[in-house]
Every structure is written in structure tokens, then in C-alpha cells.
């Protein structure tokens, strides 16, 4: 080992110019073909007939109804998942209790179950021929093929996002600060508000952004429980499918561009949050030894 010079070690860790060029070319090619080109195509087709037609397409009554329903579903699902994600991650990271690993497994369940299967499960439970169908009909409560079913499906497919962002962040921070606050007499709420929340604020915002993007773009589970009733149970992705199946391509791409804009905004917010997290990490003072 002592015979290996510093030059040899440095050379062994450097790739040749040819390797770097090939890897970079492949990366840029995949980015251009599978990400950039489809994104450009969406906006090109959306504006194919001009800006006036674009505005008319997204302001059409059925499309506007789909936009409002999408915002409603996301507006209900995201705050509920925010509350659940914070509570679950705080419990998992800061406390030891029986069933902890079971809770973690249940949080990951929507990642392992197909959204279509999740929608079918809701139909099996709440549908007219489902387990609770007769009772719901007797109470004049409609869940499947109605707004409540869409909200339930959206909540199910999105509830891991906030928790999964916060759990590793809280675990890496440890419990020392919370324990110190408790020893000094702080209540549970004071400890969370003044100690825990400032430490997780950017990770929390990151999870909320991802949760909202998934809620507004969900197709599979919502498609199963919605019934595709125009002007009533169609969300933005379902409205895009209907317009495309009717060969109304320009209007379909116009509505799809709304989701593309959401993706770009999500990417921009994600980049900003990652930059802030890195800045705060680099700005954190080093821990000095005893004086």
C-alpha cells in the first residue's frame, strides 16, 4: 500500500475524457427524449390553435368543473395528510412503542398497492353491491361515483408522502432537543412548536408539495371510483382522457398543460427547498469541544 503514490491514487479515481463524454451524452439524450421533448410537445399542441382557443378550452364548463373538483380533492387530502404525516412521524421518530414497525409498514402500503386496486377496494367496501352498500343506500349517502369517493381515493394514494419525508429527517435529528425542552418544563405543544417544527419546516414543506402534486395528478384510483360523470366526478386527468378519446386533441393538450405547469412549479419548489436545506446545513455552526 505504501508503494502506491498519490498520483496513482488520483489517476485511479479519474475517468477518461471519453467515458465522461459518453455518460454525459447518454444522460442528456435520455433527459431530452423522455422529459424535455414530451414537455415541449404538450405546450406546442396546447397552443396549436392560438392563445384564444387555449383559454376557451380550459374555461369550458366541464373542464372548469374538473379543475374545481381537483382543487377540492387536493384541498381536503393534503391538510389531512399533513396532520397524519406529522403525527405519525413524530410518534415513530421520537417514541418507542409496540407496533411501531407495523405502523411504518402501513404507511408504505399505498406505494406497494396499485392505485387501480385501491380504487377497486373502495368500490368493494362502499359500492352499491359492497359491504356497506345497503347501509349507505338506506342513509342516502353516496360515496362511489361521487365526490366523497374521489376524496377518499386521493387521501389513500397520497398519505405516505409527508410521513416518508419527515420520518428519516426526525430520526436523524434525534430526541435530545425535545428531551431538554421537557426537562426545562415545556409542554408537549410548546416542545413541538418551538423545537420540533423549526427543525423540520423545510422537509415538511417538501412533503406537502409532493403530496399536492400527486393529489392533483392521480388517475388510476380516482378513475375507478369516479364513474366518469362529466361536469360532476371528472378531475383534470380524467377530463384529459375524455377529450383525447373524443379526438379533441388540442383541448386535451390544453388541459394537460395545466398539469405540466404544476409539475414545473413542483420542480422549482423542490429545487428551492433543497437549496435552503443545503444552505442551512452548511451554515450550521460546528460543535466545538470542551473549553
N, C-alpha and C positions, 0 to 999 in steps of 0.2 A: 504493500500500500504506500510505503514511504517513497518508493521509486516512481510513483505517478506524479508527474509535475502538475503545477497549477494550470499550465497551458493545455495539457492533455485533458484535464477535467473540464476546462472551459470549452474545449473543442467538442468533447463528447456530448455536451448538453446543447449544442447549437445545430440547428438543421441547415441543410444546404439551401441556397437560393432557389433551386429547382423545386424542392419539397415545399418551401413556403409559398411559391407561386402556384403550385398545383392545389394545395389546400385552400388558399385564399380564393382561387378561381372557382373551385367547386362550391365553396360556401356562398360566394356572390351569385353563382349561377342558380343554386337552389333558392336563395333569397329572391332573386329576380323572377324566376319561373313560378314558384309556388306561393309567393307572398305579394311581391310588388306588382307583377303583371295582373293577377286577378283583381287587386285593389284598383288599379288604373282602369281596368275594363268595367268595373261596376260604375264608377263615376262617368266614364265616357258614354256608356249606354244610357245611364240615367239622364244625361244632358243631351242625348242624341237629337231630340226634337226641340231643344231650346229650354231656356230657363222658365218661360211661362208655362209650358206643358209640365215641367218638373214640379212647379208649385201647385198646379192643378191636380197632379197625381197624388201628392202627399196630403192635400187638403180635401180630397174626395171623401164623402161621408163615411163609407165603410172603412177606408184607410184611417181616417181620423178616429173612428171608434176603436180600431185596433191599437192605435197609438195610446189612447187614453186607458184602455184595458191593460196594456203592457206596463204603463206607468203605475197603474193602480196595483197590479200584482207585485211589481218590484217595490213599490212604496210600502206594502204590507210585509213582504217577505224579508226585505233587508233589515228593517228595525228589529223584527223578531229574531232573526238570525244573529244580529248584533248582540242582543241581550243574552241569547243562549250561548253564543260563542265566548263572550267574556266570562259568563258564569262557569261554563264547563272548563275553560282553560285555566281559570283561577283555581277551581277546585282540584284539577288534575296536577297543576304545577306547584301549588302551594300547600297541599294537604295530602296525607296518606289515608286511604280508606279502602274498605273491602269493595270489590267490584270496579276498581279503577281501570283495569285493563279491559273489562267488558265495556265500560263507557267509551274508551278510546276506540274499540272495535266498532261500536255502534255509530260513532261519529264518522268513521271511514266507510260506512255501509253504502251511501249514495255513490261513492267512487267505484264500487265494485258491482253495483247493480245497474243494468241498462235502464236509461230513462223510460224507454217503452215498457219495460217490465214493471217499473214503478207505477206508470200510468195504469197498466192493467190491474195491478194490485188495488189501486184506488177504485177502479170500476168494480172489482170483485167485492170490495167492502161496502162501498156507498152506492153502487148502481141499483137500478130498479130490480134486478134479479140477484143482488148481492146480499151479504149477510145482514146489513142494516137497511136494506132497501124498503121492506114493508113498513118498518117503523118510521123511517124518514118520510115515506109517502103519506102515512097517517098523520104526521105532524106538519104536512105541507112544506117540507124542507127539501130543496133540490140542490144537490152538490155536483153530481156528474152532469156534464153538458150545461154547466152554469158557471158563474164567476167563482163561487167558493171552491169548486174542484180545481180550477186553474190556479188559484192562490195556494191551495194545499200542495199541488204538484210542484209549484215553483219553490215553496218552502222546503220541500223534501230534497230536491236536487241541489239546493244552494246552501243548506245549513252547515256543511263541513268547512266552508271557505274561511270564515272568520276564526273559528276554533283552531283550524290547522295552521293558520298564520301565527296565532298567539301562543299556542302550547310550547313549541320549541323556544320562542323568544322568552317566555316567562321562566321556563326551566333553566335557560342559560343565565338568567339574572339571579337565580337562587332565591332564598327566603330571608336572607339576613336583614334587609331593609325593613320588610314587613314585621319581622320579629322585634327589631329595635323599636319601631313605632309603637307596637303593642306594649312593650316593656315601659315605654315612656308615657303610657296612658291613653293612647289614641284608640278610638273606637274602630270597629270594622269598616264603617263607611269612610271615616277620616283617613284610615290607612289606605283604602283603595283610591280615594280621590286625590290625596296629596302625595302618595308614594308610588302606588302601582300604576295608575293611569298615566302620569307623566313619562314613565319609563316605556310604556307600550303604545303611545299615541300614534306613532308613525306605522308600526306594524298593524295596529287596529284599523287605521285608515286604509292601508294597503288591502287588508282582508275585506273591508266594506266595498272597495272599488271592484275587486274581483267578484264578489258576491253579486253586486248590482249588474255587472256585465253579463254574468251567467244568467241571472234572473230575466233580463230583458231579451237575451238571445236564445233561451231554452225552446226547443222544438219538440223533441220526442215525447216526453211525459205530458206536456200541455196538449199536443196533438191528439193523444188518446182520450183525454178527459174532456176536451172542449166540445166535440161534436161538430166543429167547423161551421157554426152558425154565423153567417155573415152579419156584421154590424152588431154582434152580441158577444160571441165567445171566441172570436179570432184575435190573436195577438199579432204583432208585427211579422214574425217569421211565418205564421200561418197565412197571413194576408199576402205575403210574397209568393208563397206556394200557389195560392189560388189564382193570382194574377198571371203567374207564369204558365199554369195549366190552361188558362184561357187565351194563351198566345198574346197576352198584353205585355210584351217583353219590356218595353220602355218604362211603363208604370211599375212593373215588378222590380226593375233595377233602381228606379227612383226611390221606392220604399226600402229596398235593400241597402241603399246608400245611407239611410239613417242608422242602420246597424253598423255599417262600415265606419261612419263618423264616431259612433260610440266606441268602436274598437280603437280608433286612433286616439280619442280622448283618454281611454283607459291606459293605452300605452304611454301617452305623455305623462299622465298622473303617476303611473308606475315608475317611470324613469325619474321623475322629480322626487318621489318618496325614497327611492333607493339612493339618490344623491344626498338627500337630507340625512338618511341613516348613516351613510358613509362619512358625511361631514361631522355629525355628532360623535361618531366613533373615533374619528381622528382627532377631534377637539377635546376628547375626554382626557383629563389630567392623569398622568401616570401615578401609580401608587408608590409612594416613597417608603423607604424602610424607617425603622425607629430612629429618632433623633439622638 
